[in-house]
Amino acid sequence: MADASGACPGSTEVADAADEETRLLLADTCEQLGHQAASGLWRGFHLAGATELRHGVWDVATPDTARSGTGGSMSFGLFLDAIAIRLNGLAVATVAGIIDLTVHRDGCSLDVPGEDVGDS
């Protein structure tokens, strides 16, 4: 998709958002790159970028899956995998803290108290 500067993915071209002619020309370029892309992933990126350059970026709501009860519907192993993915190991490597993981017959829950307990 086009970034804030109006560039296609993998492109060095930049369009001034105020210059409509340049922006539309770049959208045409992104569209052609999309139609010629061998990979479906890149095809989607380029075509989405062309659409955004032509019509702007839509403001859509992002669901907060961390608080939607998703954890309760996961198996225990999948829940631990999700925690591992969401946790930035390098950022928390030096932080001492408590994680309270409660496993119930019907699911599991995770509580991370908001206070540090100091360096260990």
C-alpha positions as CSV (number, residue, x, y, z in Angstrom):
1,M,0.0,0.0,0.0
2,A,1.1,3.5,-0.5
3,D,2.8,5.0,2.6
4,A,2.2,8.6,3.9
5,S,4.6,10.0,1.3
6,G,2.6,8.3,-1.5
7,A,5.3,5.8,-2.5
8,C,4.5,2.4,-3.9
9,P,5.9,-0.6,-2.0
10,G,9.6,-1.2,-3.0
11,S,9.5,2.1,-5.0
12,T,11.8,5.1,-4.7
13,E,9.2,7.3,-6.4
14,V,7.5,9.8,-4.1
15,A,4.4,11.8,-4.9
16,D,3.6,15.2,-3.3
17,A,0.1,14.6,-1.9
18,A,-0.9,18.1,-3.0
19,D,0.2,17.5,-6.6
20,E,-2.8,15.5,-8.0
21,E,-1.3,14.9,-11.5
22,T,1.9,13.3,-10.0
23,R,-0.2,11.3,-7.5
24,L,-2.4,9.9,-10.2
25,L,0.6,9.1,-12.4
26,L,2.1,7.2,-9.5
27,A,-1.2,5.4,-9.0
28,D,-1.1,4.3,-12.6
29,T,2.4,3.1,-12.1
30,C,1.4,1.1,-9.0
31,E,-1.5,-0.4,-10.9
32,Q,0.7,-1.5,-13.7
33,L,3.2,-3.0,-11.3
34,G,0.3,-4.8,-9.6
35,H,-1.0,-6.3,-12.8
36,Q,2.5,-7.5,-13.7
37,A,3.5,-8.9,-10.3
38,A,4.1,-12.6,-10.2
39,S,3.3,-12.8,-6.5
40,G,-0.2,-12.4,-5.3
41,L,1.1,-10.6,-2.2
42,W,2.9,-7.9,-4.2
43,R,0.0,-7.7,-6.6
44,G,-2.3,-6.8,-3.7
45,F,0.2,-4.3,-2.2
46,H,0.6,-2.4,-5.5
47,L,-3.2,-2.4,-6.3
48,A,-4.1,-1.3,-2.8
49,G,-1.5,1.4,-3.1
50,A,-2.9,2.6,-6.4
51,T,-6.4,2.7,-4.8
52,E,-5.1,4.7,-1.8
53,L,-3.3,7.2,-4.1
54,R,-6.5,7.7,-6.1
55,H,-9.1,7.8,-3.4
56,G,-7.2,8.4,-0.1
57,V,-6.8,6.1,2.9
58,W,-10.0,5.1,4.7
59,D,-10.0,5.5,8.4
60,V,-11.2,2.1,9.8
61,A,-11.5,0.8,13.3
62,T,-9.0,-1.7,14.5
63,P,-10.4,-4.3,16.8
64,D,-8.7,-4.7,20.2
65,T,-8.3,-8.5,20.1
66,A,-6.2,-8.5,23.3
67,R,-9.3,-7.5,25.3
68,S,-12.1,-9.2,23.3
69,G,-12.1,-12.5,25.1
70,T,-10.0,-14.1,22.4
71,G,-7.8,-15.8,25.0
72,G,-10.7,-17.6,26.6
73,S,-11.6,-19.4,23.4
74,M,-8.0,-20.6,22.7
75,S,-6.5,-23.9,23.7
76,F,-3.8,-23.6,26.4
77,G,-1.0,-24.2,23.9
78,L,-2.3,-21.7,21.4
79,F,-2.7,-19.2,24.3
80,L,0.9,-19.6,25.3
81,D,1.9,-19.2,21.6
82,A,-0.1,-15.9,21.4
83,I,1.7,-14.6,24.5
84,A,5.1,-15.4,23.0
85,I,4.2,-13.6,19.8
86,R,2.9,-10.4,21.6
87,L,5.8,-10.2,24.1
88,N,8.9,-8.3,22.9
89,G,11.6,-10.4,24.5
90,L,14.4,-7.9,24.0
91,A,12.3,-5.0,25.5
92,V,11.4,-7.0,28.7
93,A,14.7,-8.9,29.1
94,T,15.8,-6.7,32.0
95,V,12.4,-6.0,33.5
96,A,11.6,-7.9,36.7
97,G,7.9,-8.4,37.2
98,I,5.1,-10.8,37.8
99,I,2.8,-12.5,35.3
100,D,-0.1,-14.3,36.8
101,L,-1.3,-17.1,34.5
102,T,-4.4,-18.8,35.7
103,V,-5.6,-22.0,34.0
104,H,-9.2,-23.1,34.4
105,R,-11.0,-26.1,33.1
106,D,-12.8,-23.9,30.6
107,G,-9.9,-21.7,29.5
108,C,-7.1,-19.6,30.9
109,S,-6.5,-16.0,31.8
110,L,-3.4,-13.8,32.1
111,D,-2.9,-10.9,34.5
112,V,0.1,-8.6,34.3
113,P,0.2,-6.2,37.2
114,G,1.0,-2.6,36.2
115,E,3.9,-2.1,38.6
116,D,7.6,-3.0,38.4
117,V,9.1,-4.9,41.3
118,G,12.6,-3.6,40.7
119,D,15.7,-4.9,39.0
120,S,16.8,-8.4,39.8
